Amino acid sequence: MPAARLADLQERILVAEDTNKGFLSSARYRLDLRAYVESLESKTGQRAVVHMHNAVWFACREYLEPRIAEKVPVVSTFHGILPIDDPEMTRIRWRSPLHGYWVRQSMKKGRVYAAVSRRTRNQVAAAYRISEPSAIRIVYNGVARDESAPGWPNRRVASRVTLGFIGSIERRKNWRLAVELADCCNKRGLGVRLVVAGDGPEQEQATEAARRRPYMDYLGPVSDPIRGFYPQVDILLLPSLSEGLPVVALEAISRGIPILSSAAGGLPEIVRTGVTGFCCEQTGLDDFERGLRSILDQGLESLRGSCERVYRDEFTADSMSRGYEALYREALSGQD
């Protein structure tokens, strides 16, 4: 959650955020989360809410150790659903039924659940057999726009367009399609530059791909993409095979950068063809080439304003914070 909004919220509620599944794995929290929350409340004089970002993990731990979070207000967020997102995990057939049972039992206790997109909520509800999907609230991710960072209009290249990919360099993110698209465009006379940023299990292959292509740059991990990546990019590529609601997409439209994406996860809720870019229903090279030409035909400058408008209306840090503040209060009232 953004620091500025959280600081304002903390005047009334203390939010103990779990950023990975390890939050409950250490001895300090594993035995009695309630004692931890009570100590926070005693030190700060504030009501405390625990926000879990791995919803299944918490549902599992609460089921196995029912007293671990007794009388603790908890909000859990689904950012995705691995048995659907990862083809390898679909082979483990017992996972979804078991995860679903844990989550349903947790919901019966009044736990508050959220999802980062409608698509994620629908996937979770279907896979976990949740009879009332609306019980999972939708709170879109949001980002704060850094007004001091270089803006998209500061860089214009007359001779060629720069495509950008940023994310984990792995099969699930389908980064190789970005390379194939750049290859195809340059072979057909549509000169483009490709900038790839990120690290991951296939980063050596990305390094080699860049070495062999004069029109490709591999930056490796970029600590400050707002300044080190986006100012170089005209169009962001997100050809992912699975997604939740990627923050990089929000960062791009906040800077007025249109997106060429797959329809994985919540991407269609951000990437709207003709408004914020082009969303490809399929992940084939021909589909992405067609999408790129559509964006270029419409004009980057014309898309810039609509990208920024969609960001301001729906995906700011403040809008996310307001959504979660309502859920924190609901979780608190459920424990009163």
Buried (B, 14 or more C-beta within 10 A) or exposed (E): BBEEBBEEBEEEBBBBBBEEBEBBEEEEBBBBBBEBBBEBEEEEEBBBBBBBBBBBBBBBBBBEBEEBBEEBBBBBBBBBBBBBBBEEBEEEEEBBEBBBBBBBBBBEBEBBBBBBBBBBBEBBBBBBEBEEBEEBBBBBBBBBBEEEBBBBEEEEEEEBBBBBBBBBBBBBBBBBBBBBBBBBBBEEEBEBBBBBBBBBEBBEBBEEBBEEBEBBBBBEBBEEBBEBBBBBBBBBBBBBBBBBBBBBBBBBBBBBBBBBBBBBBBBBBBBBBBBBBBBBEEBEBEBBBEBBEBBBEBEBEEBBEBBBBBBEEBBBBEBBBBBBBEBBBBBBEEEE
